[in-house]
Every structure is written in structure tokens, then in C-alpha cells.
């Protein structure tokens, strides 16, 4: 029985009178509550077995003369003797991952009920455990070697296993060189991570040299896997050590080493050398770099952000296929343009269109390149009008924007004709008679669209080298066109000086 509470007036006097006549109504002390504990293991283990770090605990309380208002719980762990504080809760169960960083833990769990009078169960319910925890395993599935090269970005993929638990609950730590204290903690749902470019900085600058990345898995019990590392060579954005950004990255996406391929490459690199200070630009021979330097969308985005401008050319008369990497990761190019970068893309079959495969999606093309569509033409009655055009080897091109005239010496298939919104954005017009079939008017085959963030998006939908005019690279029409294009590039972004030399 609960102690009687104070009553008013006659009720209180009557109680005393009754107490004087009989001992049956004497006050009885409050009884403390009792607590009961239940344990459940996912694997069906019993408390007498050695179990992994996870356990589901349930408890209830009983109070014969009132009700349970709360509980207090605690773990007593010999490995952590100072951690014995009672924690108040109104819950009646908990899934607990017991810290087992050394592979074995023997804690005791205690719970005690508290009744509505504040009395605490003097004999808490308790359970002794023996937790055994196996070390998780992790392996990098796309390792690098010292023969591999990238700029200040790398994407690591891994396979992680927890022999006695759920691998999706593993915490993955990733860090670069000796910066384990600053390790990045990766979302448990991910199996890859791109190390931020900022982590590559040394003394506030990007530097060239061998770098080593590490990964490590840690389970909910605190047991860590072995640390796994991979090393490769990282390049600074440009040789000029006074700059924190490169002025230009040239992505050479033309495979092969034939004389014609070398002349194509020289057209672009000579233009950069003529118009930029020495050491201010970098060339990435994409097709000969192994493994391919862009292993994720974030890899490409972070690499682009290290340069004021990027010229990505695929231009060669026999290279008519779609660029898988450019297509899969084009959103990284969009992010770069949104952040003030300048991007030039050149080559055949650059944009998908009606009845025609292409590298860039239609929505991406119309968003960034100042165009509403691609021009199409009829090939046969009843056929879908394709967006694929041919430039004749006797055709000619003109540019009001860059004050240039170009003459073709190769026939090119896979050319795109651009439906521009504003003709002042046209970088090159194909003159009447240059395209097949002939539309009877000049049509745009290259465009320069100014971007809201200050950069430029330039698309050349044919092979620029095929309009070089002369056999000596750097002496023909295309070389002069590139010189004038360089002269109209945006001013430098912070950390660089992009303007061409006088």
C-alpha cells in the first residue's frame, strides 16, 4: 500500500481515530521497483556464447504499489573503468554496438527501474557478455602504380568486408600521405571516394611528385582493418611554380602517333606556345595515359577546376566515334562552366541529334552553347531527317567573330550544323556549297557562347586541322584562327594570368 497522503478536515481526523482502534490500517513503506532484462542476438546466439559486437537489449520494470517512471542504464567495461555513469532513459530497448577495438570485450550491462516516488531498484538487472570481434577486410579495386599520372584528384574504389557483421555499416577512412589525422570519413553506403584537390596542397600550392593514398575500414565495434595504400605520380597544373592555377589544359584526345596525328597535335600545342607565357599551360595526352586520368565525374570536375581554360580536341578525320568519357561525365564540364571556366570542345559527332548518335546530350548542348537545336536534312522520302552533315574538301569557312577565313583540304563526315539563337555567337560559318547536302545558305559549324559566370563555351563541330590550309602546322588558316581565338579568351581567374603575351 502507498503511504496515505494528507487529507483535509474531518477526513484526516477520522483517519487518526481509526488508527487508534486497529493496527490493520497502519502506514506501510513504499516498495522499490523490480527490473527484468532480456537479451536478443541477431545470429541466434545465447548469452553463454561469445558473440559479435551487436546486441539487442530489452527491459521492463514492475512496481507493486505504483508505476515505473524511468530507467537508468550503464555499461561497465574493464577496458574502460572510468565509463560507469548511469544514463537515464524512458526507453525499454536498445541496439548497442559494444566497443571491441582489440577483438575481445567483456562488459556488463546493468539496468534499474525508477518508480513514481523516485525510488530506484536496489538490485539492478545485469548481464555479463563476452564480445569477440573479427578484423574487417578492405582492398582497393582500382589501384595505381608509379607509372600512372594524374593532376590533383584521384578516385579510389574499394571492396570492404566485415566477417562477423554487415559491411554496409563499416566506416571507411581515406587520407593522403601522412595526413591520417585529417582522414575523410566516407558515407557507409559508398564504395568509392574522390579525394578533394585541397588535400593535395603542400604549403598552399600544388606540387609535382609521388603521392600515396590510404583506405581503412572500421566496424561499429571499433575494430580497424589493415591500412591499404596505393602510390602514383601527381602533376602540378603547370610548370610555372609562381602560379596556383594553370592558364590552359590541352586534352589531346586523338590516338596514334602517325605523322598526320602529330601535325594535329602540333597545331594546338604551337598555338598555346605562341600565345601564352612559357610554363603556363599543360598537355594531357589522354589516349596514352593509363589508367585513364578521369575515373569519375568528380575526377574530371576537380581536374578542370585547376585551369582557367580547357581545350579538349578529338579532331581527326577518322575519329568519328562518340567519346564515352566526355558523354558520361559531361555534367562535370557543365559545373566547370557554371563556375567561370572556359571550355573548348572540338571534333566530329560532338552532339546527338535526330537519327544521329553524338557525344553531348541535347539538353546539355542547348543549355551551354547558345543553340536551340541542330540543323537536319532530308536524305530520302520517308526517312527521319538526320543531323549528320558532310563538309567538302573544297569547302570554305569564314568567321566574323575571329576575322578569319579557312579553306578545307579534307572531306569530313559527322559534322554538326548548329541552330544558334544569336548569330553574333557564330564562330565559323560554312559557306554556300561547302556542306553536303547543300542548304543553299551559310550555316554555323562553330559557336562561342559567353557564360553568366564569365567563362566561354566554344564548340567546333568539325576537325579544325582539316582547315589548316597549308601542310606546315602553324602556318595555315587554322593556326591564324586559333591565334585570334586566344586573343578573345576571358581575363585570368584568381591565381593565374591568362592573357596572351604581346
C-alpha positions as CSV (number, residue, x, y, z in Angstrom):
1,X,0.0,0.0,0.0
2,X,1.2,3.5,-0.7
3,X,1.6,6.0,2.2
4,X,-1.6,7.9,2.8
5,X,-1.4,11.5,1.6
6,X,-2.7,14.4,3.6
7,X,-6.4,14.9,3.7
8,X,-8.5,17.9,4.8
9,X,-10.7,18.4,7.8
10,X,-12.8,15.6,9.1
11,X,-11.3,13.0,6.8
12,X,-7.9,13.5,8.4
13,X,-9.4,13.3,12.0
14,X,-11.3,10.2,11.1
15,X,-8.2,8.5,9.9
16,X,-6.4,9.1,13.2
17,X,-9.4,7.9,15.1
18,X,-9.5,4.6,13.1
19,X,-5.8,4.2,13.5
20,X,-6.2,4.2,17.3
21,X,-8.8,1.4,17.2
22,X,-7.0,-1.1,15.0
23,X,-3.5,-1.9,13.7
24,X,-4.8,-3.0,10.3
25,X,-4.5,0.5,8.8
26,X,-1.0,1.3,9.9
27,X,1.2,3.0,7.3
28,X,3.2,0.7,5.0
29,X,6.5,1.7,3.5
30,X,6.9,2.2,-0.3
31,X,8.2,-0.9,-2.0
32,X,11.1,-0.4,-4.5
33,X,10.5,-1.5,-8.1
34,X,12.0,-4.6,-9.7
35,X,13.7,-4.8,-13.1
36,X,13.9,-7.6,-15.6
37,X,16.4,-7.8,-18.6
38,X,16.1,-9.7,-21.8
39,X,18.8,-10.2,-24.4
40,X,18.5,-10.9,-28.2
41,X,21.3,-11.7,-30.7
42,X,20.6,-11.4,-34.4
43,X,22.6,-14.6,-35.1
44,X,20.6,-16.6,-32.5
45,X,23.4,-16.7,-30.0
46,X,22.7,-17.1,-26.3
47,X,24.3,-15.1,-23.6
48,X,26.5,-18.0,-22.7
49,X,28.3,-17.8,-26.1
50,X,30.9,-15.5,-27.3
51,X,29.1,-13.0,-29.7
52,X,30.0,-10.1,-32.1
53,X,29.7,-6.5,-31.0
54,X,26.0,-6.1,-31.7
55,X,23.3,-7.0,-29.1
56,X,19.6,-6.0,-28.8
57,X,18.6,-5.5,-25.1
58,X,15.0,-5.3,-23.7
59,X,14.0,-4.5,-20.2
60,X,10.8,-4.0,-18.1
61,X,10.1,-2.8,-14.6
62,X,7.4,-3.7,-12.1
63,X,6.2,-1.7,-9.1
64,X,3.5,-3.3,-6.9
65,X,2.4,-0.1,-5.3
66,X,2.7,2.4,-8.2
67,X,4.2,2.7,-11.7
68,X,7.6,2.9,-13.4
69,X,8.5,6.4,-14.5
70,X,12.0,5.8,-16.0
71,X,15.1,3.6,-16.1
72,X,18.8,4.0,-15.7
73,X,21.3,2.0,-17.8
74,X,25.0,1.7,-18.0
75,X,27.8,-0.5,-19.4
76,X,30.7,-1.5,-17.1
77,X,33.7,-2.4,-19.2
78,X,37.0,-3.5,-17.7
79,X,38.7,-1.9,-20.7
80,X,37.1,1.5,-19.8
81,X,36.8,1.5,-16.0
82,X,36.0,5.2,-15.9
83,X,33.0,4.9,-18.1
84,X,30.4,3.8,-15.5
85,X,27.9,6.6,-15.4
86,X,24.2,5.8,-15.2
87,X,22.2,7.2,-18.1
88,X,18.5,8.0,-17.6
89,X,16.0,6.9,-20.3
90,X,12.3,6.2,-20.8
91,X,13.1,3.6,-23.5
92,X,12.6,-0.1,-22.9
93,X,15.1,-1.4,-25.5
94,X,18.3,-0.5,-27.3
95,X,20.5,-2.0,-30.0
96,X,24.0,-1.5,-28.8
97,X,27.3,-1.8,-30.6
98,X,29.8,-2.5,-27.9
99,X,33.3,-1.1,-28.5
100,X,35.5,-4.0,-29.3
101,X,38.6,-2.4,-30.9
102,X,41.0,-5.1,-29.7
103,X,38.9,-8.0,-30.8
104,X,37.6,-9.0,-27.3
105,X,35.4,-7.2,-24.8
106,X,33.8,-8.5,-21.6
107,X,31.4,-5.8,-20.4
108,X,28.5,-5.9,-18.1
109,X,25.2,-4.2,-18.9
110,X,23.0,-3.0,-16.0
111,X,19.6,-1.5,-15.9
112,X,17.4,-0.4,-12.9
113,X,13.9,0.9,-12.8
114,X,12.7,4.1,-11.1
115,X,9.2,4.3,-9.7
116,X,6.8,7.3,-9.5
117,X,8.1,8.1,-6.0
118,X,11.7,8.3,-7.2
119,X,12.7,5.0,-5.6
120,X,15.4,3.0,-7.5
121,X,15.6,-0.7,-7.8
122,X,18.4,-1.6,-5.3
123,X,19.3,-4.8,-7.3
124,X,19.7,-3.7,-10.9
125,X,19.2,-6.4,-13.6
126,X,22.5,-7.3,-15.2
127,X,24.0,-9.3,-17.9
128,X,27.7,-10.2,-18.4
129,X,28.9,-10.5,-22.0
130,X,31.9,-11.8,-23.9
131,X,32.1,-10.0,-27.3
132,X,34.6,-11.3,-29.9
133,X,35.1,-9.1,-32.9
134,X,37.0,-10.1,-36.2
135,X,39.0,-7.6,-38.1
136,X,37.3,-6.2,-41.2
137,X,39.0,-6.5,-44.6
138,X,39.4,-3.9,-47.3
139,X,41.1,-3.9,-50.8
140,X,41.5,-1.1,-53.4
141,X,39.9,-2.4,-56.6
142,X,41.4,0.2,-58.9
143,X,45.0,0.6,-57.6
144,X,47.6,2.9,-59.1
145,X,51.3,2.4,-59.9
146,X,54.2,4.8,-60.1
147,X,53.8,4.7,-63.9
148,X,50.4,6.4,-63.5
149,X,49.9,10.1,-63.6
150,X,47.1,12.5,-62.6
151,X,46.5,16.1,-61.6
152,X,45.4,16.9,-58.0
153,X,42.5,14.5,-58.0
154,X,42.0,10.7,-57.7
155,X,39.0,8.4,-57.3
156,X,39.6,5.3,-55.2
157,X,37.2,2.3,-55.4
158,X,37.3,-0.5,-52.8
159,X,35.7,-3.7,-51.6
160,X,35.2,-3.9,-47.8
161,X,34.1,-7.0,-45.9
162,X,33.1,-7.4,-42.2
163,X,33.5,-11.2,-41.5
164,X,31.1,-11.1,-38.5
165,X,28.9,-8.1,-39.3
166,X,27.2,-6.1,-42.0
167,X,29.7,-4.5,-44.5
168,X,27.3,-1.6,-45.1
169,X,27.8,-0.4,-41.5
170,X,31.6,-0.1,-41.9
171,X,33.1,3.3,-41.6
172,X,35.7,4.0,-44.3
173,X,38.6,6.4,-43.7
174,X,40.5,7.8,-46.6
175,X,43.6,10.1,-46.5
176,X,46.6,11.2,-48.4
177,X,50.3,10.8,-47.5
178,X,50.8,11.2,-43.8
179,X,47.6,13.1,-43.0
180,X,45.9,10.3,-41.2
181,X,44.7,12.8,-38.6
182,X,42.7,14.6,-41.3
183,X,41.2,11.4,-42.8
184,X,38.0,11.8,-44.7
185,X,35.1,9.7,-43.3
186,X,33.1,8.2,-46.2
187,X,29.4,7.6,-46.2
188,X,28.8,3.9,-45.4
189,X,26.7,3.4,-48.5
190,X,29.6,4.3,-50.8
191,X,32.3,2.1,-52.2
192,X,34.3,4.9,-53.8
193,X,35.6,8.3,-53.0
194,X,37.3,11.2,-54.8
195,X,40.0,12.8,-52.7
196,X,39.4,16.6,-52.8
197,X,42.0,18.7,-54.6
198,X,42.6,20.8,-51.5
199,X,44.0,17.7,-49.8
200,X,46.8,17.6,-52.3
201,X,48.1,21.1,-51.5
202,X,51.6,21.3,-50.0
203,X,52.4,24.6,-48.4
204,X,49.3,26.1,-50.1
205,X,50.4,25.0,-53.6
206,X,50.0,22.1,-55.9
207,X,53.4,20.4,-56.4
208,X,54.5,17.6,-58.6
209,X,55.7,14.3,-57.1
210,X,54.8,10.8,-55.9
211,X,51.7,10.7,-53.6
212,X,50.2,7.8,-51.7
213,X,46.5,7.4,-50.8
214,X,45.3,5.1,-48.0
215,X,42.0,3.5,-47.1
216,X,40.9,1.8,-43.9
217,X,37.7,0.2,-42.7
218,X,36.4,0.3,-39.1
219,X,33.4,-1.7,-37.8
220,X,30.8,-0.4,-35.3
221,X,32.8,-2.1,-32.6
222,X,35.8,0.0,-33.3
223,X,38.0,-2.8,-34.8
224,X,40.1,-1.4,-37.7
225,X,41.2,-3.2,-40.8
226,X,44.8,-3.1,-42.1
227,X,45.6,0.2,-43.8
228,X,45.8,-0.3,-47.6
229,X,47.7,2.2,-49.8
230,X,48.4,3.0,-53.5
231,X,51.0,5.3,-55.0
232,X,51.2,7.2,-58.2
233,X,52.7,10.5,-59.7
234,X,50.7,13.7,-59.3
235,X,51.4,16.7,-61.6
236,X,51.0,20.3,-60.7
237,X,48.7,22.2,-63.1
238,X,51.6,23.9,-65.0
239,X,55.4,24.1,-64.8
240,X,55.4,27.7,-63.6
241,X,55.7,27.4,-59.9
242,X,54.6,31.0,-59.3
243,X,51.1,30.2,-60.4
244,X,48.4,28.4,-58.3
245,X,46.4,27.6,-61.4
246,X,47.2,26.7,-64.9
247,X,46.2,29.0,-67.7
248,X,45.2,26.2,-70.1
249,X,44.9,22.4,-70.1
250,X,45.0,20.9,-73.6
251,X,43.4,17.4,-73.6
252,X,44.8,15.5,-76.6
253,X,42.1,13.0,-77.4
254,X,43.5,11.8,-80.7
255,X,45.0,8.3,-80.6
256,X,48.0,7.2,-82.6
257,X,51.5,8.5,-83.5
258,X,51.3,8.9,-87.3
259,X,52.7,11.9,-89.0
260,X,49.1,13.3,-89.5
261,X,48.3,12.8,-85.8
262,X,51.5,14.6,-84.8
263,X,50.6,17.5,-87.1
264,X,47.2,17.7,-85.5
265,X,48.7,17.8,-82.0
266,X,51.3,20.4,-83.1
267,X,48.5,22.7,-84.3
268,X,47.1,23.0,-80.8
269,X,50.3,23.0,-78.8
270,X,52.0,25.5,-81.1
271,X,49.1,27.9,-80.7
272,X,49.4,27.7,-76.9
273,X,53.1,28.3,-77.1
274,X,52.7,31.3,-79.3
275,X,50.0,32.9,-77.2
276,X,50.8,32.0,-73.6
277,X,53.8,32.6,-71.4
278,X,56.2,29.6,-71.2
279,X,55.3,27.1,-68.5
280,X,51.7,28.4,-68.1
281,X,49.9,25.5,-69.8
282,X,49.8,21.7,-69.7
283,X,49.1,19.0,-72.2
284,X,47.3,15.8,-71.3
285,X,47.8,13.0,-73.9
286,X,44.5,11.4,-72.9
287,X,44.6,8.3,-75.1
288,X,48.1,7.3,-73.9
289,X,47.7,8.0,-70.2
290,X,47.0,4.8,-68.3
291,X,44.9,4.3,-66.4
292,X,42.6,6.9,-67.9
293,X,43.1,10.0,-65.8
294,X,39.3,10.7,-65.2
295,X,38.0,7.8,-63.3
296,X,34.8,9.5,-62.2
297,X,32.7,12.6,-62.8
298,X,34.3,14.3,-59.8
299,X,37.8,13.5,-61.0
300,X,37.1,15.4,-64.2
301,X,35.4,18.3,-62.4
302,X,38.3,18.7,-60.0
303,X,40.9,18.5,-62.7
304,X,39.1,21.1,-64.9
305,X,38.9,23.5,-61.9
306,X,42.7,23.6,-61.7
307,X,42.8,25.6,-65.0
308,X,41.4,28.8,-66.4
309,X,40.5,27.2,-69.7
310,X,40.5,23.7,-71.2
311,X,40.8,22.8,-74.9
312,X,39.6,19.2,-75.5
313,X,40.1,18.2,-79.1
314,X,39.2,14.9,-80.7
315,X,39.6,16.3,-84.2
316,X,40.9,13.8,-86.7
317,X,39.2,12.7,-89.9
318,X,39.0,9.1,-89.0
319,X,37.9,9.6,-85.4
320,X,34.1,9.6,-85.8
321,X,33.1,7.7,-82.7
322,X,31.4,9.0,-79.6
323,X,33.7,9.9,-76.6
324,X,32.4,7.7,-73.7
325,X,34.2,9.6,-71.0
326,X,33.0,13.0,-72.3
327,X,29.5,11.8,-72.6
328,X,29.3,10.1,-69.2
329,X,30.9,13.0,-67.4
330,X,29.6,16.0,-69.3
331,X,27.9,17.3,-66.2
332,X,31.4,17.9,-64.8
333,X,32.0,20.2,-67.8
334,X,28.7,22.0,-67.0
335,X,29.8,22.5,-63.4
336,X,33.1,23.9,-64.6
337,X,31.3,26.4,-67.0
338,X,28.9,27.4,-64.2
339,X,31.9,28.2,-62.0
340,X,33.6,30.5,-64.5
341,X,35.7,28.2,-66.6
342,X,36.2,28.3,-70.3
343,X,35.8,25.1,-72.3
344,X,36.5,24.4,-76.0
345,X,35.3,21.1,-77.5
346,X,36.3,20.1,-81.0
347,X,35.7,17.1,-83.1
348,X,33.2,15.1,-85.2
349,X,29.8,13.8,-83.9
350,X,30.0,16.0,-80.9
351,X,26.3,16.4,-80.4
352,X,23.5,13.9,-80.5
353,X,20.7,14.7,-82.9
354,X,17.8,13.4,-84.9
355,X,18.7,10.0,-86.3
356,X,22.3,10.6,-85.2
357,X,24.5,9.5,-82.3
358,X,26.6,12.1,-80.6
359,X,28.7,12.7,-77.5
360,X,26.9,15.6,-75.9
361,X,23.2,15.3,-74.8
362,X,20.8,17.7,-76.5
363,X,19.8,19.3,-73.1
364,X,23.5,20.0,-72.3
365,X,24.2,21.4,-75.8
366,X,21.2,23.8,-75.8
367,X,21.9,24.9,-72.2
368,X,25.6,25.9,-72.6
369,X,26.3,26.6,-76.3
370,X,23.7,29.2,-77.2
371,X,21.8,27.0,-79.5
372,X,18.2,25.8,-79.7
373,X,18.8,22.7,-81.9
374,X,20.9,21.1,-84.6
375,X,20.0,21.6,-88.2
376,X,18.8,18.5,-90.0
377,X,18.3,17.5,-93.7
378,X,16.3,15.1,-95.7
379,X,18.1,12.1,-97.1
380,X,15.2,10.2,-98.7
381,X,11.5,10.4,-98.7
382,X,10.0,8.9,-95.6
383,X,13.3,8.9,-93.7
384,X,14.0,10.7,-90.5
385,X,15.9,13.9,-91.1
386,X,19.4,13.3,-89.7
387,X,21.7,15.9,-88.1
388,X,24.8,14.4,-89.7
389,X,26.4,16.6,-92.4
390,X,29.5,16.4,-94.6
391,X,32.0,19.2,-95.3
392,X,33.6,19.1,-98.7
393,X,37.4,19.2,-99.2
394,X,36.8,22.2,-101.4
395,X,34.7,24.0,-98.9
396,X,35.4,27.3,-97.2
397,X,34.6,28.7,-93.8
398,X,34.5,32.3,-92.5
399,X,34.5,33.9,-89.1
400,X,33.3,37.4,-88.5
401,X,33.9,36.9,-84.7
402,X,37.5,36.0,-85.2
403,X,38.1,37.8,-88.5
404,X,39.3,34.6,-90.3
405,X,38.8,32.6,-93.5
406,X,39.6,28.9,-93.6
407,X,39.8,26.5,-96.6
408,X,39.3,22.8,-96.2
409,X,41.6,20.2,-97.7
410,X,39.8,17.1,-96.3
411,X,36.3,15.8,-96.7
412,X,34.7,15.3,-93.3
413,X,31.6,13.3,-92.3
414,X,30.0,13.7,-88.8
415,X,29.9,17.5,-88.9
416,X,27.2,19.3,-86.9
417,X,25.3,22.3,-88.1
418,X,24.3,24.5,-85.2
419,X,20.9,26.2,-84.8
420,X,22.2,29.3,-82.9
421,X,20.0,31.7,-81.1
422,X,22.2,34.8,-81.8
423,X,24.2,34.9,-85.0
424,X,26.8,37.1,-83.2
425,X,27.8,33.9,-81.3
426,X,28.8,32.1,-84.5
427,X,32.5,31.3,-84.5
428,X,32.6,29.8,-88.0
429,X,30.1,29.8,-91.0
430,X,30.3,27.1,-93.6
431,X,29.9,29.0,-96.9
432,X,27.3,28.1,-99.5
433,X,28.4,24.9,-101.4
434,X,30.6,23.7,-98.6
435,X,28.1,21.4,-96.9
436,X,26.5,18.2,-98.4
437,X,23.7,18.3,-98.9
438,X,23.9,22.0,-99.7
439,X,21.3,24.0,-97.8
440,X,21.8,27.0,-100.1
441,X,22.8,29.4,-97.3
442,X,25.7,29.8,-94.9
443,X,25.4,27.6,-91.8
444,X,27.1,27.7,-88.4
445,X,29.5,24.9,-87.7
446,X,31.3,26.5,-84.7
447,X,29.9,28.7,-81.8
448,X,31.2,30.7,-78.9
449,X,28.7,31.3,-76.1
450,X,29.6,33.7,-73.3
451,X,28.6,32.2,-69.9
452,X,26.9,34.0,-67.0
453,X,29.9,33.2,-64.6
454,X,32.4,34.9,-67.0
455,X,33.7,31.9,-69.0
456,X,33.1,30.8,-72.6
457,X,31.7,27.6,-74.1
458,X,33.2,27.0,-77.5
459,X,32.1,24.2,-79.8
460,X,33.8,23.4,-83.1
461,X,31.7,20.7,-84.8
462,X,34.3,19.6,-87.3
463,X,38.0,18.9,-87.5
464,X,39.9,22.2,-87.3
465,X,43.1,20.7,-88.6
466,X,41.3,19.9,-91.9
467,X,41.1,23.6,-92.5
468,X,44.8,24.4,-91.8
469,X,45.2,25.3,-95.4
470,X,49.0,24.7,-95.5
471,X,50.8,21.4,-94.9
472,X,53.1,23.0,-92.3
473,X,51.2,23.2,-88.9
474,X,51.1,26.7,-87.5
475,X,51.4,28.4,-90.9
476,X,47.9,27.9,-92.2
477,X,44.4,29.2,-91.8
478,X,43.5,27.2,-88.7
479,X,46.6,28.4,-86.9
480,X,45.7,32.1,-87.5
481,X,42.1,31.3,-86.4
482,X,43.4,29.9,-83.1
483,X,45.6,33.0,-82.5
484,X,42.6,35.2,-82.8
485,X,40.5,32.9,-80.6
486,X,43.3,33.1,-77.9
487,X,43.2,36.9,-78.1
488,X,39.5,36.9,-77.1
489,X,39.6,34.5,-74.2
490,X,38.5,35.8,-70.8
491,X,40.8,37.5,-68.4
492,X,42.6,35.4,-65.8
493,X,40.9,33.9,-62.8
494,X,42.5,34.2,-59.4
495,X,45.9,32.6,-59.2
496,X,46.6,32.9,-62.9
497,X,47.5,35.3,-65.7
498,X,45.7,34.0,-68.8
499,X,46.2,36.9,-71.2
500,X,48.4,36.1,-74.1
501,X,51.9,37.6,-74.5
502,X,52.2,40.8,-76.6
